[in-house]
């Protein structure tokens, strides 16, 4: 299995631009998570899906952030408009089940907003 | 609220020395506890996990961790570190079926 695949690995954009991050989870996993990692706040859970349905988006910082999972093999995290404080590494992770199931992480998308 | 504390932001040890990374949690019941490792530029990888039963759990790469309920701790240990162990280590607790991570401990290995 190829693991969780994220793209792009690096993104540099200007404030106000739209940013779309993509994730392909491991085949057969029914949960997908989006995390954000910054020096100041560490790893924060933004949103997670079960069977393509958003379950908890309480970690999404504001309306500029949105996430979708149109099918079991693809998810997007969109920021519109982007701001410099959105600069971070965004991780996608997937798992089979909850309640202690191992999360498999992608390599992350490093976003820099100028 | 359930939380995870890793008191040490950065630890440096010599290659071949023993290692202990500290983790404390706050939770009313016995939680599910995890240690993950993040190598530079990589995602997180599970080292080990504790659900119940034997309080000493073995993980990958020669790591082990001990759950101590009386101290609300789940410290990670390794008898002899290798240069390849240099990474960031995260303790995590399952809270309402979501993982909550500590701030991480960065491990540097001196040759």
Contacts between the chains, C-beta under 8 A, distances in Angstrom:
chain1	res1	chain2	res2	distance
A	4	B	43	7.2
A	42	B	101	6.2
A	42	B	102	7.4
A	42	B	103	4.7
A	42	B	104	6.4
A	43	B	44	8.0
A	43	B	90	6.9
A	43	B	101	4.2
A	43	B	104	7.8
A	45	B	98	5.7
A	45	B	99	7.1
A	45	B	100	7.7
A	48	B	98	6.9
A	56	B	98	6.9
A	91	B	43	5.8
A	91	B	44	7.4
A	93	B	43	7.4
A	93	B	44	7.7
A	98	B	97	4.2
A	98	B	98	8.0
A	99	B	32	7.1
A	99	B	94	6.8
A	99	B	97	5.5
A	100	B	32	4.2
A	100	B	49	6.6
A	100	B	51	5.6
A	100	B	94	5.7
A	102	B	46	4.8
A	102	B	49	7.2
A	103	B	44	7.4
A	103	B	46	7.1
A	103	B	99	6.4
A	105	B	43	3.1
A	105	B	44	4.5
A	105	B	45	7.2
A	106	B	43	5.3
A	107	B	41	7.1
A	107	B	42	5.7
A	107	B	43	5.0
A	108	B	41	8.0
A	108	B	42	7.8
A	108	B	43	5.7
